[in-house]
Amino acid sequence: MLETVDLAPRDAILGLTVAFNEDPRSEKVNLSVGVYQDEHGKTPTLGSVVEAENILAAGPSNKAYLPISGSPGYSEVVQELVFGPEYQTAGHLAGAHTPGGTGGLRVAADFLHANFPQATVWLSEPTWPNHPSVFAAAEVPTKTYPYFDQQTNSLAFEQMLAAIEKMPAGDVILLHGCCHNPTGIDPTAKEWQQIVQAVAKRGLLPFLDFAYQGFGDGLDEDAAGVREFRNAGGDLIVCSSFSKNFGLYRERVGALSIACATNDAATAVQSQINRAIRANYSNPPAHGAAIVETILRDQNLRETWEKELSAMRDRINGMRQQLVDSLEAKGVPGDYSFITRQRGMFSFSGLTKDQVEQLREQYAIYIVGSGRINVAGLTPANIDRVTEAIGAVVSKSA
């Protein structure tokens, strides 16, 4: 029977990393996968994480199962980080500690399929390749709404609002909390207010994927969209991830939080979340969540973590500026100043699929086919080579 199984295509993003690892060229550069790298091209383990692990190792050992929804203490500190210190008075919350943000997405998708089988989830165009895959696996239908204006390299805000106004009541709209859209473009605080009003007016269920808190402008600043929805008082689904801002990629630390209007609604929603989890992975892993909870509950550790997060954010923003300056200095055709206005690790560079293929084949520079680059993959040691190569392929097709 197994001989009839077809070979699955490589993942659009992680598959590039496999190809990169197989590439024998020593000068290769990986700007595809969404992993933070320091100025030496390494993904560091944060000092606050090392210290938290030492604290945990010195404490009592317990390898018993966690509850289905995970550690209650972890969920508490996560919800405070996401919704703000006043979150307990802002409404009634259901939630779960999940295996990464992707695990939270899948649990939410299973929850929607079981309880709102007629609902469609609306995804931004563009979004991550794994978003439609996750919802398809849960048998949740998806459609798209406009997000990116390619002509101006900015948010297609008016088109986005017009699309929201036509979405059927009872559908779900998936938004990126901050720094998560592959374009690197986030709504402004004023635009978030208008989005919240439009979503509420249409009777839609907002669903925010919030995987990069702290990578844009700061922990509270980056939560503007989430808190604008929460302050409006309606229902809200939020998926969080701590792969990036804590550097806990392989620990798979995520969370699902669902804000409800009443305590009875939160109790019912929690029961359905638990049901979905039990049929999927039963209960979550403990170690990564214990690290996050330890750091967020210890004032000194939290201060250290926030400084480390700020340093990561500053390095990314600095590389954005260096990228633009280097492209300009080398006379690469086009205006790339828009890159400095984007936030987080990602940027739509404007490179075409053909140019991306040339960069990979001729220069060993790996970029996603859409032209999206991970700015954190740039370092002082490789930026000149990267911009020279970009200049070569752009000039060839100019």
C-alpha positions in Angstrom: 0.0 0.0 0.0 2.7 2.5 1.0 4.3 2.2 -2.5 1.3 4.2 -3.9 2.1 7.2 -1.8 3.1 10.3 -3.8 6.1 12.5 -2.8 4.8 15.7 -1.2 6.3 19.0 -2.4 8.7 20.7 -0.1 7.4 23.4 2.2 7.5 26.8 0.6 9.7 28.3 3.3 11.2 25.4 5.3 11.9 23.6 2.1 14.3 26.4 1.1 16.2 25.8 4.3 16.7 22.2 3.4 17.9 23.3 -0.1 20.2 25.9 1.6 21.7 23.2 3.9 22.4 21.0 1.0 24.1 23.8 -1.0 27.9 23.2 -0.8 28.8 26.8 -1.6 30.6 28.4 1.4 29.4 32.0 0.5 25.7 31.0 0.7 23.2 33.3 2.6 19.8 32.3 3.9 17.3 35.2 3.9 14.2 32.9 3.8 13.2 31.3 7.1 11.8 33.5 9.8 14.5 33.0 12.5 16.3 35.8 14.2 20.1 35.9 13.7 22.7 38.1 15.4 25.5 40.1 13.7 27.5 36.8 13.4 24.7 35.0 11.6 23.9 32.8 14.6 20.5 32.3 16.4 21.4 33.1 20.0 20.0 31.6 23.2 19.0 34.6 25.3 20.8 35.2 28.6 17.4 35.5 30.4 16.5 32.0 29.0 19.7 30.4 30.2 19.2 31.9 33.7 15.5 30.8 33.8 16.6 27.2 32.8 19.2 27.2 35.6 16.4 28.2 38.1 14.2 25.4 36.8 16.9 22.8 36.9 17.7 23.7 40.5 14.0 23.4 41.5 11.9 20.3 42.1 11.5 18.0 39.1 8.0 17.1 37.9 7.4 15.2 34.7 3.7 14.5 35.2 1.2 15.5 32.5 0.0 19.1 32.4 -3.8 19.7 32.3 -5.3 19.6 28.8 -5.2 23.3 28.4 -1.6 23.5 29.9 -0.2 25.5 32.8 -2.8 27.9 34.3 0.1 30.1 35.5 1.6 30.3 32.0 -1.8 31.3 30.5 -2.1 34.0 33.1 1.2 35.7 32.4 0.7 35.3 28.6 -2.8 37.0 28.7 -1.4 39.8 30.8 1.4 40.3 28.3 -1.0 40.2 25.3 -4.0 42.1 26.7 -2.2 44.4 29.2 -2.3 44.5 33.0 -6.0 45.4 33.1 -6.9 42.2 31.1 -8.8 40.6 34.0 -11.3 43.4 34.1 -11.6 43.6 30.4 -13.7 40.5 29.9 -13.9 36.8 30.3 -11.1 34.7 28.8 -10.7 31.1 27.7 -7.4 29.8 26.6 -4.7 27.2 26.3 -1.0 26.7 26.3 -0.2 25.3 22.8 2.8 23.8 21.0 3.8 27.0 19.3 1.7 29.5 17.5 1.0 27.0 14.8 -0.5 24.6 17.4 -2.7 27.5 18.6 -3.9 28.1 15.0 -4.8 24.5 14.5 -6.7 24.3 17.8 -8.6 27.4 16.9 -9.3 26.0 13.4 -10.7 22.8 15.0 -12.8 24.9 17.4 -14.2 26.9 14.5 -15.0 23.8 12.4 -16.8 22.1 15.2 -18.8 25.1 16.4 -19.2 27.4 13.3 -19.1 24.9 10.4 -20.6 27.5 8.0 -18.0 30.2 8.7 -15.3 31.1 6.2 -12.0 32.4 7.5 -10.7 35.4 5.5 -6.9 35.6 5.1 -4.9 38.6 3.9 -3.4 38.5 0.5 -0.5 37.9 1.0 -0.3 35.7 4.1 1.9 32.8 5.2 1.7 29.7 3.1 1.0 27.6 6.2 -2.2 29.6 7.1 -4.4 28.2 4.3 -2.8 24.8 4.9 -3.7 24.8 8.6 -7.3 25.7 7.9 -7.6 23.3 5.0 -6.4 20.5 7.3 -9.2 21.4 9.8 -11.7 21.5 6.9 -12.4 25.3 7.4 -13.0 27.2 4.1 -10.9 30.3 3.4 -11.0 33.3 1.2 -8.7 36.3 0.8 -9.0 40.0 1.2 -6.5 42.7 -0.2 -3.7 43.8 2.0 -0.7 44.9 0.0 -0.5 47.7 -2.6 2.4 46.7 -4.8 2.5 50.0 -6.6 3.2 52.0 -3.4 4.7 49.3 -1.3 2.2 50.1 1.4 -1.0 48.8 3.0 -4.0 48.7 0.6 -6.1 50.1 3.4 -9.1 51.4 1.5 -9.4 48.2 -0.5 -9.1 46.2 2.7 -11.9 48.2 4.4 -14.1 47.8 1.3 -13.6 44.0 1.4 -14.4 43.8 5.1 -17.7 45.7 4.4 -18.7 42.9 2.0 -17.8 39.9 4.2 -20.9 37.9 5.4 -21.8 38.3 9.1 -20.6 35.4 11.1 -17.4 34.9 9.1 -13.9 35.1 10.7 -11.2 37.6 9.7 -7.6 36.7 10.3 -5.3 39.6 11.0 -1.6 39.8 11.9 -1.0 41.5 15.2 2.3 43.0 14.3 5.4 42.3 12.2 3.9 39.0 11.0 2.6 39.8 7.5 5.3 38.8 5.0 5.2 42.3 3.5 6.5 43.8 6.8 3.6 46.3 6.8 1.4 46.9 9.8 -1.7 49.1 10.2 -1.2 52.3 12.1 -3.0 52.9 15.4 -5.6 55.0 13.6 -6.0 52.3 11.0 -6.5 49.7 13.7 -9.3 51.8 15.1 -11.1 51.8 11.7 -10.5 48.1 11.2 -12.0 47.3 14.6 -15.1 49.5 13.8 -15.5 47.9 10.3 -15.2 44.3 11.7 -17.7 45.0 14.5 -20.2 46.6 12.1 -20.1 43.6 9.8 -20.6 41.1 12.7 -17.3 39.3 12.1 -15.2 37.3 14.5 -11.7 38.8 14.7 -8.8 36.4 14.9 -5.3 37.8 15.4 -2.1 35.9 14.8 0.3 37.6 17.2 3.7 35.9 16.8 6.2 38.8 17.0 5.2 41.0 20.0 8.1 43.3 20.7 9.8 43.1 17.3 8.2 46.2 15.9 8.2 49.2 18.3 7.8 47.6 21.8 5.7 45.2 23.8 2.8 47.5 24.4 3.1 49.4 21.2 3.0 46.2 19.2 -0.2 45.1 21.0 -2.1 48.1 19.7 -4.4 46.1 17.4 -5.1 43.3 19.9 -6.0 45.8 22.6 -8.1 48.0 20.3 -10.2 44.9 19.6 -10.3 43.9 23.3 -11.3 47.4 24.4 -14.2 47.3 21.9 -15.6 44.5 24.1 -16.5 42.0 21.4 -15.3 38.4 21.0 -11.7 37.9 20.0 -9.4 35.0 19.2 -5.6 35.5 19.6 -2.8 33.1 18.9 0.6 34.0 20.5 4.0 32.6 19.9 7.3 32.9 21.9 9.6 31.4 19.3 10.8 34.7 18.2 10.8 37.2 21.1 12.2 34.6 23.6 14.2 32.7 21.0 12.5 29.5 22.0 12.0 28.1 18.4 12.5 24.4 19.0 10.7 24.5 22.4 7.4 25.2 20.6 5.9 27.7 23.0 2.5 29.2 22.0 -0.9 30.1 23.4 -4.5 30.5 22.3 -6.6 33.1 24.1 -10.3 33.7 23.4 -12.0 36.7 24.9 -15.7 36.3 25.4 -18.5 38.6 26.5 -19.6 36.6 29.5 -18.2 34.1 32.0 -20.7 31.4 30.8 -19.5 31.9 27.2 -15.9 31.6 28.3 -16.7 28.3 30.2 -18.4 26.8 27.2 -15.6 27.9 24.8 -13.0 26.5 27.2 -14.7 23.1 27.2 -14.7 23.1 23.4 -11.0 24.1 23.2 -10.2 21.2 25.6 -12.1 18.8 23.5 -10.2 19.8 20.4 -6.8 19.5 22.2 -7.6 16.1 23.7 -8.3 14.7 20.2 -5.1 16.3 18.8 -2.1 16.2 21.1 -3.9 15.6 24.5 -1.8 18.2 26.5 1.2 20.4 25.8 4.9 20.2 26.6 6.0 21.9 29.8 9.6 23.1 29.5 9.3 26.1 27.2 6.2 27.5 28.9 8.0 27.1 32.3 10.8 29.3 30.9 8.4 32.0 29.8 6.5 32.0 33.0 9.7 32.1 35.1 11.0 35.1 33.2 7.7 37.0 33.2 7.2 36.5 37.0 10.7 37.5 38.0 11.3 41.3 37.8 15.1 41.1 37.3 14.7 38.4 34.6 12.0 40.3 32.9 14.1 43.4 32.8 17.0 41.4 31.3 14.7 39.8 28.7 13.2 43.2 27.7 16.7 44.6 27.1 17.6 41.6 25.0 14.4 41.9 23.0 15.1 45.6 22.5 18.6 44.8 21.2 17.2 42.3 18.7 14.7 44.9 17.5 17.4 47.6 17.2 19.6 45.3 15.2 16.8 44.5 12.8 15.9 48.1 12.3 19.6 49.0 11.9 20.0 46.3 9.1 17.0 47.7 7.4 18.6 51.1 7.1 22.0 49.6 6.1 20.2 47.6 3.4 18.6 50.7 1.9 21.9 52.7 2.2 23.9 49.9 0.6 21.5 49.5 -2.3 21.5 53.3 -2.9 25.3 53.5 -2.7 25.7 50.7 -5.3 23.3 52.5 -7.6 20.8 49.7 -7.7 17.8 50.8 -9.9 14.7 51.7 -7.9 13.7 53.4 -4.7 14.0 51.1 -1.7 13.3 53.6 1.0 10.0 51.8 1.8 12.0 49.1 3.5 12.8 51.4 6.4 9.1 52.0 6.9 8.3 48.3 7.3 8.4 46.6 10.7 9.8 43.4 12.1 12.1 40.8 10.5 10.3 40.7 7.1 10.2 42.8 4.0 8.7 42.5 0.6 11.8 43.5 -1.4 10.1 44.0 -4.8 12.2 41.3 -6.3 10.5 39.2 -9.0 10.4 35.4 -8.9 12.9 35.2 -11.8 15.3 37.5 -9.9 14.9 35.4 -6.8 15.8 32.3 -8.8 18.9 34.0 -10.2 20.0 35.0 -6.8 19.7 31.4 -5.6 21.3 29.8 -8.6 24.0 32.2 -9.4 24.9 33.8 -6.0 23.7 31.2 -3.4 21.4 33.8 -1.8 18.1 32.2 -0.7 14.9 34.3 -0.7 11.3 33.2 -0.8 9.8 33.2 -4.2 7.5 36.2 -3.4 10.6 38.3 -2.9 10.1 38.4 0.9 13.4 38.6 2.8 14.3 38.1 6.4 16.2 41.2 7.3 17.6 39.6 10.4 19.6 37.3 8.0 21.6 40.2 6.9 24.9 40.9 8.7 27.8 43.3 8.4 29.8 40.5 6.8 27.3 39.6 4.0 25.3 42.8 3.3 27.7 44.1 0.6 27.7 40.8 -1.2 23.9 40.6 -1.0 23.3 44.1 -2.3 25.8 43.6 -5.1 24.0 40.5 -6.2 20.6 42.2 -6.0 22.1 45.0 -8.1 23.3 42.6 -10.7 20.0 40.8 -11.2 17.9 44.0 -11.0 20.1 45.8 -13.5 20.0 42.8 -15.9 16.2 43.0 -16.1 15.9 46.8 -15.9 
